[in-house]
Structures are given as C-alpha cells and as structure tokens.
C-alpha cells in the first residue's frame, strides 16, 4: 500500500512539474505579443485589436495552470508567525488541520469552475470584442488547473500525515533532493 501511495505522490508531482514547465513558456509568448503591440502602435502607428486580449487570455491560463507546480515547489505565500517556530512533526500536524480550508476553497473552485466551463463550452463562448476570440479554452483551464492544484494539495496532505505520524511511505529527505533543477 505504501508503494502505491508513494507512486501516486511522485506521479502527481511529476505531472504538475511537467505542466508547470510548459506553462511557464507562455511568458515568452506574452512578451512577444506585447512587444508586437508596442511596435505596431508606436513605430507603425497601426495598433492591433488582438494582442492585448490574447495576452490577457494567455496570462489567465498561465495563472490557473501554474498552481500545482507552485505548490509542488513550495512557492505559495505563507504566514510564518507560528509555523516557522514549530518542529517538523508539529508543523505537519498544523498543516493537516489547515488543509481543511485549502480543500474547501479549491473544491468549491473546482465545482463552480466545471459548471462555468461546461456552460462556456456548450455555447462556444466568445469574448464579444472587436476581435471576438473563443474564451471557452480559458474557462476550461480553470477546472483543469484547479484539479491539478487539488491533486498536489492531496500530495501535500499525504506528506504532512507521513511526517506527523512518522509513516514510512514518505521521507522529507527524498522530497528535498527532488528540488527544482533549473
């Protein structure tokens, strides 16, 4: 059983790592589109109607799809008034208790995100702007990114349970050695 749990944890973390690294490349696309807009607007005196809207849509996808990656690499903001002064087992126990708030929020976001994405996809929703691109892919990214975040949150919860109760399927040394290798 512990082998299956560890394999699940590694698999989810690898998936979020893979997706996060690909989603990070959207920054370059956004940079190019904004440079294009500046060039067209100020050098050619011919602004575009699509670059700002496309950049906003790409940033939306970037923001919602990167949550699992950020959680896997411990990049989310924490308030450390109490947390940083605790020993690892007590810190993990506190994280188990506070994970309830995380799961309430993310599961609600997943529930409503699925509903919003289904509604948007059923009508092939567009932005109704001058360019009028489809926005259903951006709305679809919300439940997909949230699902990845929920899965990584489950991995974090399993790690905390293992540390708090000194279980053998997870050792903190393994996780620290798998850090970001940029």
MARLUM-452586 format. One record per residue: residue number from 1; residue in one letter; x, y, z of N, C-alpha, C in turn. Coordinates in Angstrom, 3 decimals, decimal comma, padded with zeros to 6 digits, always signed. Layout:
BEGIN
+-----+------+----------+----------+----------+----------+----------+----------+----------+----------+----------+
!  nr ! rest !      n.X !      n.Y !      n.Z !     ca.X !     ca.Y !     ca.Z !      c.X !      c.Y !      c.Z !
+-----+------+----------+----------+----------+----------+----------+----------+----------+----------+----------+
! NUM !    A !        X !        Y !        Z !        X !        Y !        Z !        X !        Y !        Z !
...
+-----+------+----------+----------+----------+----------+----------+----------+----------+----------+----------+
***
This chain:
BEGIN
+-----+------+----------+----------+----------+----------+----------+----------+----------+----------+----------+
!  nr ! rest !      n.X !      n.Y !      n.Z !     ca.X !     ca.Y !     ca.Z !      c.X !      c.Y !      c.Z !
+-----+------+----------+----------+----------+----------+----------+----------+----------+----------+----------+
!   1 !    X ! +000,821 ! -001,199 ! +000,000 ! +000,000 ! +000,000 ! +000,000 ! +000,866 ! +001,263 ! +000,000 !
!   2 !    X ! +001,922 ! +001,277 ! +000,814 ! +002,768 ! +002,471 ! +000,878 ! +003,490 ! +002,710 ! -000,441 !
!   3 !    X ! +003,764 ! +001,656 ! -001,197 ! +004,400 ! +001,810 ! -002,509 ! +003,447 ! +002,519 ! -003,470 !
!   4 !    X ! +002,166 ! +002,167 ! -003,391 ! +001,174 ! +002,798 ! -004,255 ! +000,986 ! +004,271 ! -003,891 !
!   5 !    X ! +000,989 ! +004,576 ! -002,610 ! +000,829 ! +005,967 ! -002,173 ! +002,022 ! +006,797 ! -002,642 !
!   6 !    X ! +003,229 ! +006,251 ! -002,451 ! +004,435 ! +006,964 ! -002,875 ! +004,451 ! +007,152 ! -004,389 !
!   7 !    X ! +004,004 ! +006,132 ! -005,138 ! +003,959 ! +006,243 ! -006,603 ! +002,947 ! +007,305 ! -007,025 !
!   8 !    X ! +001,802 ! +007,348 ! -006,347 ! +000,795 ! +008,381 ! -006,630 ! +001,378 ! +009,765 ! -006,381 !
!   9 !    X ! +002,047 ! +009,917 ! -005,247 ! +002,617 ! +011,205 ! -004,885 ! +003,670 ! +011,652 ! -005,902 !
!  10 !    X ! +004,539 ! +010,744 ! -006,285 ! +005,562 ! +011,076 ! -007,294 ! +004,920 ! +011,393 ! -008,637 !
!  11 !    X ! +003,914 ! +010,623 ! -009,026 ! +003,250 ! +010,834 ! -010,308 ! +002,573 ! +012,189 ! -010,399 !
!  12 !    X ! +001,841 ! +012,563 ! -009,360 ! +001,158 ! +013,862 ! -009,348 ! +002,180 ! +014,994 ! -009,389 !
!  13 !    X ! +003,238 ! +014,864 ! -008,597 ! +004,254 ! +015,912 ! -008,563 ! +004,960 ! +016,023 ! -009,909 !
!  14 !    X ! +005,267 ! +014,897 ! -010,521 ! +005,900 ! +014,938 ! -011,857 ! +004,967 ! +015,554 ! -012,893 !
!  15 !    X ! +003,678 ! +015,215 ! -012,834 ! +002,707 ! +015,790 ! -013,773 ! +002,654 ! +017,304 ! -013,608 !
!  16 !    X ! +002,539 ! +017,771 ! -012,371 ! +002,497 ! +019,216 ! -012,128 ! +003,802 ! +019,884 ! -012,525 !
!  17 !    X ! +004,919 ! +019,210 ! -012,313 ! +006,206 ! +019,761 ! -012,710 ! +006,284 ! +019,899 ! -014,234 !
!  18 !    X ! +005,858 ! +018,864 ! -014,944 ! +005,875 ! +018,876 ! -016,410 ! +004,978 ! +019,991 ! -016,961 !
!  19 !    X ! +003,738 ! +020,036 ! -016,469 ! +002,797 ! +021,050 ! -016,949 ! +003,275 ! +022,450 ! -016,580 !
!  20 !    X ! +003,770 ! +022,615 ! -015,368 ! +004,251 ! +023,924 ! -014,936 ! +005,390 ! +024,444 ! -015,782 !
!  21 !    X ! +006,297 ! +023,556 ! -016,158 ! +007,427 ! +023,983 ! -017,002 ! +006,961 ! +024,384 ! -018,399 !
!  22 !    X ! +005,976 ! +023,692 ! -018,942 ! +005,450 ! +024,070 ! -020,259 ! +004,634 ! +025,352 ! -020,189 !
!  23 !    X ! +003,830 ! +025,479 ! -019,142 ! +003,006 ! +026,682 ! -018,985 ! +003,899 ! +027,906 ! -018,790 !
!  24 !    X ! +005,042 ! +027,733 ! -018,149 ! +005,969 ! +028,851 ! -017,935 ! +006,433 ! +029,459 ! -019,255 !
!  25 !    X ! +006,440 ! +028,674 ! -020,309 ! +006,859 ! +029,179 ! -021,617 ! +005,877 ! +030,197 ! -022,187 !
!  26 !    X ! +004,661 ! +030,230 ! -021,649 ! +003,690 ! +031,224 ! -022,106 ! +004,185 ! +032,644 ! -021,851 !
!  27 !    X ! +005,058 ! +032,813 ! -020,867 ! +005,628 ! +034,139 ! -020,587 ! +006,311 ! +034,692 ! -021,829 !
!  28 !    X ! +007,027 ! +033,836 ! -022,544 ! +007,727 ! +034,295 ! -023,744 ! +006,744 ! +034,718 ! -024,830 !
!  29 !    X ! +005,660 ! +033,954 ! -024,984 ! +004,643 ! +034,321 ! -025,972 ! +004,004 ! +035,662 ! -025,604 !
!  30 !    X ! +003,681 ! +035,834 ! -024,325 ! +003,087 ! +037,109 ! -023,892 ! +004,051 ! +038,267 ! -024,147 !
!  31 !    X ! +005,319 ! +038,049 ! -023,872 ! +006,345 ! +039,067 ! -024,094 ! +006,396 ! +039,460 ! -025,572 !
!  32 !    X ! +006,382 ! +038,465 ! -026,452 ! +006,447 ! +038,730 ! -027,893 ! +005,207 ! +039,496 ! -028,353 !
!  33 !    X ! +004,032 ! +039,083 ! -027,882 ! +002,803 ! +039,758 ! -028,304 ! +002,761 ! +041,210 ! -027,824 !
!  34 !    X ! +003,221 ! +041,456 ! -026,611 ! +003,233 ! +042,836 ! -026,120 ! +004,266 ! +043,681 ! -026,855 !
!  35 !    X ! +005,404 ! +043,108 ! -027,180 ! +006,400 ! +043,827 ! -027,986 ! +005,846 ! +044,132 ! -029,380 !
!  36 !    X ! +005,130 ! +043,164 ! -029,944 ! +004,499 ! +043,373 ! -031,246 ! +003,537 ! +044,550 ! -031,191 !
!  37 !    X ! +002,724 ! +044,577 ! -030,132 ! +001,754 ! +045,668 ! -029,985 ! +002,462 ! +047,018 ! -029,884 !
!  38 !    X ! +003,507 ! +047,079 ! -029,084 ! +004,261 ! +048,333 ! -028,948 ! +004,848 ! +048,747 ! -030,294 !
!  39 !    X ! +005,412 ! +047,780 ! -031,013 ! +005,986 ! +048,067 ! -032,328 ! +004,954 ! +048,571 ! -033,318 !
!  40 !    X ! +003,826 ! +047,854 ! -033,399 ! +002,777 ! +048,280 ! -034,324 ! +002,204 ! +049,638 ! -033,934 !
!  41 !    X ! +001,996 ! +049,843 ! -032,646 ! +001,358 ! +051,075 ! -032,179 ! +002,263 ! +052,294 ! -032,349 !
!  42 !    X ! +003,511 ! +052,183 ! -031,903 ! +004,361 ! +053,379 ! -031,859 ! +005,295 ! +053,526 ! -033,050 !
!  43 !    X ! +005,695 ! +052,428 ! -033,652 ! +006,586 ! +052,537 ! -034,804 ! +005,830 ! +052,631 ! -036,119 !
!  44 !    X ! +004,748 ! +051,870 ! -036,240 ! +003,984 ! +051,852 ! -037,485 ! +002,674 ! +052,634 ! -037,393 !
!  45 !    X ! +002,371 ! +053,162 ! -036,200 ! +001,135 ! +053,907 ! -035,975 ! -000,094 ! +053,102 ! -036,408 !
!  46 !    X ! -000,069 ! +051,809 ! -036,114 ! -001,152 ! +050,916 ! -036,501 ! -001,402 ! +049,896 ! -035,381 !
!  47 !    X ! -002,115 ! +050,303 ! -034,328 ! -002,328 ! +049,379 ! -033,206 ! -003,158 ! +048,164 ! -033,627 !
!  48 !    X ! -002,944 ! +047,059 ! -032,923 ! -003,695 ! +045,835 ! -033,212 ! -004,888 ! +045,739 ! -032,269 !
!  49 !    X ! -005,874 ! +044,970 ! -032,663 ! -007,036 ! +044,758 ! -031,804 ! -006,923 ! +043,464 ! -031,008 !
!  50 !    X ! -005,973 ! +042,639 ! -031,326 ! -005,945 ! +041,307 ! -030,744 ! -004,838 ! +041,057 ! -029,728 !
!  51 !    X ! -003,736 ! +041,802 ! -029,741 ! -002,595 ! +041,430 ! -028,899 ! -002,879 ! +041,578 ! -027,405 !
!  52 !    X ! -003,511 ! +042,644 ! -026,990 ! -003,790 ! +042,818 ! -025,554 ! -004,747 ! +041,749 ! -025,045 !
!  53 !    X ! -005,780 ! +041,465 ! -025,809 ! -006,751 ! +040,460 ! -025,384 ! -006,129 ! +039,066 ! -025,354 !
!  54 !    X ! -005,332 ! +038,738 ! -026,352 ! -004,664 ! +037,440 ! -026,374 ! -003,699 ! +037,315 ! -025,200 !
!  55 !    X ! -002,968 ! +038,371 ! -024,914 ! -002,037 ! +038,342 ! -023,784 ! -002,783 ! +038,147 ! -022,471 !
!  56 !    X ! -003,921 ! +038,783 ! -022,313 ! -004,719 ! +038,602 ! -021,096 ! -005,221 ! +037,168 ! -020,976 !
!  57 !    X ! -005,642 ! +036,587 ! -022,085 ! -006,120 ! +035,201 ! -022,055 ! -004,974 ! +034,247 ! -021,728 !
!  58 !    X ! -003,812 ! +034,466 ! -022,341 ! -002,653 ! +033,617 ! -022,041 ! -002,237 ! +033,752 ! -020,580 !
!  59 !    X ! -002,296 ! +034,970 ! -020,045 ! -001,949 ! +035,159 ! -018,642 ! -002,945 ! +034,448 ! -017,733 !
!  60 !    X ! -004,223 ! +034,462 ! -018,096 ! -005,232 ! +033,738 ! -017,315 ! -004,927 ! +032,255 ! -017,268 !
!  61 !    X ! -004,582 ! +031,685 ! -018,419 ! -004,216 ! +030,264 ! -018,468 ! -002,954 ! +030,028 ! -017,641 !
!  62 !    X ! -001,980 ! +030,899 ! -017,801 ! -000,723 ! +030,814 ! -017,055 ! -000,985 ! +030,813 ! -015,543 !
!  63 !    X ! -001,858 ! +031,698 ! -015,096 ! -002,127 ! +031,838 ! -013,661 ! -002,814 ! +030,608 ! -013,083 !
!  64 !    X ! -003,833 ! +030,102 ! -013,762 ! -004,582 ! +028,978 ! -013,182 ! -003,876 ! +027,636 ! -013,365 !
!  65 !    X ! -003,076 ! +027,500 ! -014,400 ! -002,409 ! +026,221 ! -014,639 ! -001,107 ! +026,063 ! -013,849 !
!  66 !    X ! -000,620 ! +027,129 ! -013,242 ! +000,659 ! +027,041 ! -012,535 ! +000,509 ! +026,749 ! -011,047 !
!  67 !    X ! -000,690 ! +026,696 ! -010,521 ! -000,897 ! +026,495 ! -009,092 ! -000,315 ! +025,203 ! -008,556 !
!  68 !    X ! -000,515 ! +024,101 ! -009,260 ! +000,016 ! +022,812 ! -008,815 ! +001,532 ! +022,793 ! -008,806 !
!  69 !    X ! +002,133 ! +023,388 ! -009,828 ! +003,599 ! +023,471 ! -009,899 ! +004,141 ! +024,290 ! -008,725 !
!  70 !    X ! +003,506 ! +025,421 ! -008,469 ! +003,965 ! +026,284 ! -007,382 ! +003,836 ! +025,565 ! -006,041 !
!  71 !    X ! +002,748 ! +024,836 ! -005,847 ! +002,580 ! +024,095 ! -004,601 ! +003,609 ! +022,968 ! -004,490 !
!  72 !    X ! +003,894 ! +022,296 ! -005,586 ! +004,872 ! +021,199 ! -005,566 ! +006,254 ! +021,703 ! -005,170 !
!  73 !    X ! +006,558 ! +022,941 ! -005,509 ! +007,876 ! +023,516 ! -005,216 ! +007,830 ! +024,484 ! -004,038 !
!  74 !    X ! +006,749 ! +024,410 ! -003,247 ! +006,597 ! +025,222 ! -002,032 ! +006,742 ! +026,720 ! -002,300 !
!  75 !    X ! +006,138 ! +027,170 ! -003,376 ! +006,284 ! +028,563 ! -003,767 ! +005,141 ! +029,470 ! -003,347 !
!  76 !    X ! +004,069 ! +028,906 ! -002,767 ! +002,950 ! +029,744 ! -002,345 ! +003,328 ! +030,535 ! -001,103 !
!  77 !    X ! +002,715 ! +031,672 ! -000,931 ! +002,996 ! +032,561 ! +000,192 ! +002,432 ! +031,944 ! +001,475 !
!  78 !    X ! +003,229 ! +031,999 ! +002,535 ! +002,803 ! +031,522 ! +003,850 ! +002,921 ! +032,646 ! +004,867 !
!  79 !    X ! +002,098 ! +032,567 ! +005,903 ! +002,247 ! +033,448 ! +007,054 ! +002,939 ! +032,596 ! +008,118 !
!  80 !    X ! +004,184 ! +032,928 ! +008,421 ! +005,020 ! +032,074 ! +009,254 ! +005,123 ! +032,502 ! +010,714 !
!  81 !    X ! +004,180 ! +033,208 ! +011,248 ! +004,287 ! +033,672 ! +012,630 ! +004,443 ! +032,508 ! +013,605 !
!  82 !    X ! +003,670 ! +031,490 ! +013,436 ! +003,718 ! +030,328 ! +014,308 ! +004,423 ! +029,161 ! +013,628 !
!  83 !    X ! +004,112 ! +028,986 ! +012,383 ! +004,554 ! +027,825 ! +011,604 ! +006,068 ! +027,611 ! +011,628 !
!  84 !    X ! +006,834 ! +028,643 ! +011,427 ! +008,288 ! +028,505 ! +011,320 ! +008,964 ! +028,181 ! +012,651 !
!  85 !    X ! +008,271 ! +028,392 ! +013,757 ! +008,857 ! +028,132 ! +015,077 ! +008,550 ! +026,726 ! +015,587 !
!  86 !    X ! +007,777 ! +025,971 ! +014,836 ! +007,406 ! +024,623 ! +015,262 ! +008,398 ! +023,585 ! +014,744 !
!  87 !    X ! +008,462 ! +022,462 ! +015,454 ! +009,263 ! +021,330 ! +014,993 ! +008,529 ! +020,678 ! +013,821 !
!  88 !    X ! +009,248 ! +019,939 ! +012,963 ! +008,626 ! +019,385 ! +011,745 ! +007,341 ! +018,588 ! +011,980 !
!  89 !    X ! +007,292 ! +017,752 ! +013,002 ! +006,086 ! +016,947 ! +013,229 ! +004,901 ! +017,826 ! +013,641 !
!  90 !    X ! +005,131 ! +018,828 ! +014,476 ! +004,045 ! +019,729 ! +014,886 ! +003,634 ! +020,628 ! +013,729 !
!  91 !    X ! +004,601 ! +021,027 ! +012,915 ! +004,306 ! +021,842 ! +011,728 ! +003,416 ! +021,046 ! +010,771 !
!  92 !    X ! +003,753 ! +019,758 ! +010,581 ! +002,947 ! +018,904 ! +009,705 ! +001,543 ! +018,722 ! +010,264 !
!  93 !    X ! +001,419 ! +018,574 ! +011,593 ! +000,097 ! +018,437 ! +012,211 ! -000,734 ! +019,700 ! +012,000 !
!  94 !    X ! -000,108 ! +020,860 ! +012,170 ! -000,813 ! +022,118 ! +011,920 ! -001,236 ! +022,214 ! +010,454 !
!  95 !    X ! -000,372 ! +021,792 ! +009,538 ! -000,708 ! +021,814 ! +008,110 ! -001,880 ! +020,882 ! +007,793 !
!  96 !    X ! -001,969 ! +019,760 ! +008,509 ! -003,100 ! +018,841 ! +008,309 ! -004,402 ! +019,537 ! +008,679 !
!  97 !    X ! -004,395 ! +020,228 ! +009,804 ! -005,596 ! +020,932 ! +010,265 ! -005,971 ! +022,050 ! +009,290 !
!  98 !    X ! -004,988 ! +022,838 ! +008,872 ! -005,290 ! +023,975 ! +007,991 ! -005,583 ! +023,549 ! +006,548 !
!  99 !    X ! -005,240 ! +022,310 ! +006,207 ! -005,545 ! +021,846 ! +004,848 ! -007,047 ! +021,775 ! +004,604 !
! 100 !    X ! -007,817 ! +021,714 ! +005,668 ! -009,272 ! +021,713 ! +005,531 ! -009,747 ! +022,970 ! +004,799 !
! 101 !    X ! -009,190 ! +024,119 ! +005,160 ! -009,550 ! +025,382 ! +004,500 ! -009,143 ! +025,333 ! +003,025 !
! 102 !    X ! -007,945 ! +024,820 ! +002,764 ! -007,461 ! +024,700 ! +001,387 ! -008,431 ! +023,864 ! +000,548 !
! 103 !    X ! -008,828 ! +022,701 ! +001,076 ! -009,696 ! +021,816 ! +000,301 ! -011,104 ! +022,382 ! +000,142 !
! 104 !    X ! -011,609 ! +023,084 ! +001,129 ! -012,925 ! +023,725 ! +000,982 ! -012,879 ! +024,729 ! -000,171 !
! 105 !    X ! -011,849 ! +025,578 ! -000,165 ! -011,730 ! +026,593 ! -001,204 ! -011,509 ! +025,969 ! -002,587 !
! 106 !    X ! -010,546 ! +025,057 ! -002,696 ! -010,212 ! +024,521 ! -004,025 ! -011,306 ! +023,606 ! -004,572 !
! 107 !    X ! -011,953 ! +022,853 ! -003,716 ! -013,039 ! +022,004 ! -004,216 ! -014,246 ! +022,836 ! -004,646 !
! 108 !    X ! -014,500 ! +023,954 ! -003,946 ! -015,565 ! +024,865 ! -004,390 ! -015,187 ! +025,486 ! -005,728 !
! 109 !    X ! -013,931 ! +025,907 ! -005,863 ! -013,466 ! +026,472 ! -007,135 ! -013,565 ! +025,435 ! -008,256 !
! 110 !    X ! -013,226 ! +024,192 ! -007,953 ! -013,340 ! +023,113 ! -008,950 ! -014,797 ! +022,903 ! -009,350 !
! 111 !    X ! -015,689 ! +022,841 ! -008,374 ! -017,115 ! +022,623 ! -008,635 ! -017,692 ! +023,734 ! -009,521 !
! 112 !    X ! -017,480 ! +024,975 ! -009,123 ! -018,029 ! +026,087 ! -009,886 ! -017,271 ! +026,295 ! -011,200 !
! 113 !    X ! -015,990 ! +025,968 ! -011,222 ! -015,201 ! +026,070 ! -012,453 ! -015,678 ! +025,090 ! -013,511 !
! 114 !    X ! -016,005 ! +023,875 ! -013,083 ! -016,540 ! +022,872 ! -014,023 ! -017,854 ! +023,370 ! -014,604 !
! 115 !    X ! -018,716 ! +023,878 ! -013,752 ! -020,010 ! +024,396 ! -014,208 ! -019,824 ! +025,538 ! -015,205 !
! 116 !    X ! -018,930 ! +026,470 ! -014,884 ! -018,681 ! +027,614 ! -015,759 ! -018,079 ! +027,162 ! -017,091 !
! 117 !    X ! -017,135 ! +026,216 ! -017,037 ! -016,500 ! +025,735 ! -018,261 ! -017,500 ! +024,988 ! -019,143 !
! 118 !    X ! -018,351 ! +024,170 ! -018,534 ! -019,367 ! +023,452 ! -019,314 ! -020,319 ! +024,416 ! -020,002 !
! 119 !    X ! -020,750 ! +025,413 ! -019,269 ! -021,661 ! +026,414 ! -019,848 ! -020,983 ! +027,161 ! -020,996 !
! 120 !    X ! -019,728 ! +027,525 ! -020,804 ! -018,988 ! +028,254 ! -021,830 ! -018,751 ! +027,385 ! -023,064 !
! 121 !    X ! -018,421 ! +026,122 ! -022,848 ! -018,159 ! +025,216 ! -023,971 ! -019,439 ! +024,869 ! -024,729 !
! 122 !    X ! -020,544 ! +024,782 ! -024,016 ! -021,796 ! +024,407 ! -024,685 ! -022,253 ! +025,464 ! -025,681 !
! 123 !    X ! -021,867 ! +026,716 ! -025,444 ! -022,259 ! +027,790 ! -026,362 ! -021,086 ! +028,280 ! -027,203 !
! 124 !    X ! -019,928 ! +027,623 ! -027,086 ! -018,708 ! +028,055 ! -027,782 ! -018,503 ! +029,551 ! -027,563 !
! 125 !    X ! -018,530 ! +029,939 ! -026,297 ! -018,496 ! +031,341 ! -025,889 ! -017,291 ! +032,086 ! -026,473 !
! 126 !    X ! -017,555 ! +033,298 ! -026,897 ! -016,503 ! +034,189 ! -027,396 ! -016,483 ! +035,443 ! -026,527 !
! 127 !    X ! -015,519 ! +036,311 ! -026,769 ! -015,353 ! +037,487 ! -025,914 ! -016,265 ! +038,641 ! -026,301 !
! 128 !    X ! -016,886 ! +038,602 ! -027,448 ! -017,756 ! +039,672 ! -027,941 ! -017,018 ! +040,999 ! -028,089 !
! 129 !    X ! -015,730 ! +040,916 ! -028,363 ! -014,939 ! +042,125 ! -028,594 ! -014,816 ! +042,322 ! -030,112 !
! 130 !    X ! -014,041 ! +043,303 ! -030,505 ! -013,819 ! +043,532 ! -031,938 ! -013,125 ! +042,328 ! -032,569 !
! 131 !    X ! -012,228 ! +041,694 ! -031,844 ! -011,514 ! +040,521 ! -032,368 ! -012,364 ! +039,263 ! -032,206 !
! 132 !    X ! -013,101 ! +039,155 ! -031,092 ! -014,066 ! +038,093 ! -030,801 ! -013,474 ! +036,679 ! -030,798 !
! 133 !    X ! -012,400 ! +036,439 ! -030,034 ! -011,853 ! +035,086 ! -029,979 ! -012,684 ! +034,194 ! -029,060 !
! 134 !    X ! -012,561 ! +032,877 ! -029,211 ! -013,233 ! +031,981 ! -028,257 ! -012,571 ! +032,098 ! -026,885 !
! 135 !    X ! -013,393 ! +032,166 ! -025,846 ! -012,822 ! +032,215 ! -024,499 ! -013,105 ! +030,942 ! -023,709 !
! 136 !    X ! -013,827 ! +030,001 ! -024,315 ! -014,084 ! +028,758 ! -023,600 ! -012,790 ! +028,006 ! -023,258 !
! 137 !    X ! -011,714 ! +028,072 ! -024,071 ! -010,492 ! +027,373 ! -023,628 ! -009,905 ! +027,956 ! -022,337 !
! 138 !    X ! -010,029 ! +029,253 ! -022,172 ! -009,530 ! +029,889 ! -020,947 ! -010,372 ! +029,445 ! -019,759 !
! 139 !    X ! -011,676 ! +029,399 ! -019,941 ! -012,554 ! +028,959 ! -018,861 ! -012,372 ! +027,469 ! -018,568 !
! 140 !    X ! -012,033 ! +026,684 ! -019,573 ! -011,756 ! +025,266 ! -019,360 ! -010,474 ! +025,070 ! -018,544 !
! 141 !    X ! -009,541 ! +025,984 ! -018,679 ! -008,292 ! +025,890 ! -017,920 ! -008,535 ! +026,045 ! -016,419 !
! 142 !    X ! -009,613 ! +026,691 ! -016,022 ! -009,882 ! +026,903 ! -014,593 ! -010,102 ! +025,574 ! -013,870 !
! 143 !    X ! -011,035 ! +024,707 ! -014,305 ! -011,176 ! +023,439 ! -013,578 ! -009,987 ! +022,498 ! -013,776 !
! 144 !    X ! -009,337 ! +022,556 ! -014,930 ! -008,172 ! +021,694 ! -015,144 ! -007,039 ! +022,096 ! -014,194 !
! 145 !    X ! -006,740 ! +023,384 ! -014,150 ! -005,696 ! +023,871 ! -013,249 ! -006,049 ! +023,652 ! -011,791 !
! 146 !    X ! -007,318 ! +023,823 ! -011,446 ! -007,752 ! +023,599 ! -010,070 ! -007,644 ! +022,127 ! -009,700 !
! 147 !    X ! -007,982 ! +021,247 ! -010,633 ! -007,848 ! +019,808 ! -010,367 ! -006,384 ! +019,446 ! -010,106 !
! 148 !    X ! -005,481 ! +020,027 ! -010,874 ! -004,052 ! +019,777 ! -010,643 ! -003,625 ! +020,306 ! -009,275 !
! 149 !    X ! -004,157 ! +021,449 ! -008,881 ! -003,852 ! +022,018 ! -007,569 ! -004,413 ! +021,144 ! -006,451 !
! 150 !    X ! -005,633 ! +020,643 ! -006,620 ! -006,241 ! +019,758 ! -005,621 ! -005,408 ! +018,485 ! -005,475 !
! 151 !    X ! -004,986 ! +017,910 ! -006,600 ! -004,154 ! +016,698 ! -006,534 ! -002,844 ! +016,969 ! -005,810 !
! 152 !    X ! -002,207 ! +018,112 ! -006,099 ! -000,958 ! +018,436 ! -005,413 ! -001,223 ! +018,730 ! -003,936 !
! 153 !    X ! -002,371 ! +019,307 ! -003,625 ! -002,755 ! +019,512 ! -002,231 ! -002,930 ! +018,194 ! -001,507 !
! 154 !    X ! -003,462 ! +017,192 ! -002,205 ! -003,590 ! +015,854 ! -001,631 ! -002,212 ! +015,246 ! -001,367 !
! 155 !    X ! -001,280 ! +015,461 ! -002,294 ! +000,098 ! +015,002 ! -002,086 ! +000,687 ! +015,674 ! -000,848 !
! 156 !    X ! +000,475 ! +016,980 ! -000,724 ! +000,991 ! +017,720 ! +000,437 ! +000,369 ! +017,191 ! +001,724 !
! 157 !    X ! -000,922 ! +016,899 ! +001,692 ! -001,598 ! +016,343 ! +002,869 ! -001,007 ! +014,978 ! +003,231 !
! 158 !    X ! -000,778 ! +014,127 ! +002,234 ! -000,170 ! +012,820 ! +002,497 ! +001,239 ! +012,960 ! +003,061 !
! 159 !    X ! +001,991 ! +013,939 ! +002,552 ! +003,327 ! +014,199 ! +003,104 ! +003,226 ! +014,629 ! +004,565 !
! 160 !    X ! +002,295 ! +015,529 ! +004,853 ! +002,125 ! +016,009 ! +006,222 ! +001,694 ! +014,882 ! +007,165 !
! 161 !    X ! +000,800 ! +014,029 ! +006,706 ! +000,368 ! +012,885 ! +007,518 ! +001,558 ! +011,969 ! +007,800 !
! 162 !    X ! +002,366 ! +011,719 ! +006,778 ! +003,532 ! +010,847 ! +006,954 ! +004,516 ! +011,439 ! +007,951 !
! 163 !    X ! +004,748 ! +012,740 ! +007,875 ! +005,683 ! +013,392 ! +008,805 ! +005,091 ! +013,428 ! +010,210 !
! 164 !    X ! +003,824 ! +013,815 ! +010,328 ! +003,195 ! +013,945 ! +011,646 ! +003,112 ! +012,615 ! +012,382 !
! 165 !    X ! +002,850 ! +011,548 ! +011,643 ! +002,682 ! +010,238 ! +012,273 ! +003,860 ! +009,298 ! +012,033 !
! 166 !    X ! +004,945 ! +009,850 ! +011,476 ! +006,187 ! +009,095 ! +011,268 ! +005,944 ! +007,819 ! +010,452 !
! 167 !    X ! +005,255 ! +007,962 ! +009,334 ! +004,952 ! +006,821 ! +008,472 ! +006,071 ! +006,616 ! +007,466 !
! 168 !    X ! +006,149 ! +005,419 ! +006,903 ! +007,307 ! +005,068 ! +006,077 ! +007,163 ! +005,330 ! +004,587 !
! 169 !    X ! +006,003 ! +005,745 ! +004,091 ! +005,872 ! +005,929 ! +002,654 ! +006,470 ! +007,239 ! +002,157 !
! 170 !    X ! +006,888 ! +008,084 ! +003,064 ! +007,438 ! +009,376 ! +002,665 ! +008,534 ! +009,774 ! +003,640 !
! 171 !    X ! +009,659 ! +010,210 ! +003,097 ! +010,716 ! +010,770 ! +003,930 ! +011,053 ! +012,155 ! +003,396 !
! 172 !    X ! +011,112 ! +013,146 ! +004,270 ! +011,359 ! +014,522 ! +003,813 ! +012,665 ! +014,670 ! +003,040 !
! 173 !    X ! +013,664 ! +013,852 ! +003,309 ! +014,942 ! +013,967 ! +002,601 ! +014,776 ! +013,716 ! +001,099 !
! 174 !    X ! +013,907 ! +012,756 ! +000,752 ! +013,659 ! +012,466 ! -000,671 ! +013,047 ! +013,666 ! -001,362 !
! 175 !    X ! +012,100 ! +014,314 ! -000,721 ! +011,424 ! +015,453 ! -001,346 ! +012,381 ! +016,620 ! -001,531 !
! 176 !    X ! +013,253 ! +016,850 ! -000,570 ! +014,180 ! +017,973 ! -000,679 ! +015,197 ! +017,736 ! -001,774 !
! 177 !    X ! +015,563 ! +016,478 ! -002,029 ! +016,552 ! +016,209 ! -003,072 ! +015,950 ! +016,303 ! -004,459 !
! 178 !    X ! +014,615 ! +016,294 ! -004,555 ! +013,949 ! +016,404 ! -005,848 ! +013,613 ! +017,850 ! -006,172 !
! 179 !    X ! +014,345 ! +018,800 ! -005,636 ! +014,062 ! +020,216 ! -005,836 ! +014,165 ! +020,647 ! -007,283 !
! 180 !    X ! +013,841 ! +021,878 ! -007,520 ! +013,839 ! +022,454 ! -008,854 ! +015,268 ! +022,485 ! -009,410 !
! 181 !    X ! +015,462 ! +021,841 ! -010,528 ! +016,777 ! +021,721 ! -011,143 ! +016,881 ! +022,609 ! -012,368 !
! 182 !    X ! +016,803 ! +023,905 ! -012,186 ! +016,872 ! +024,821 ! -013,337 ! +018,279 ! +025,155 ! -013,698 !
+-----+------+----------+----------+----------+----------+----------+----------+----------+----------+----------+
***
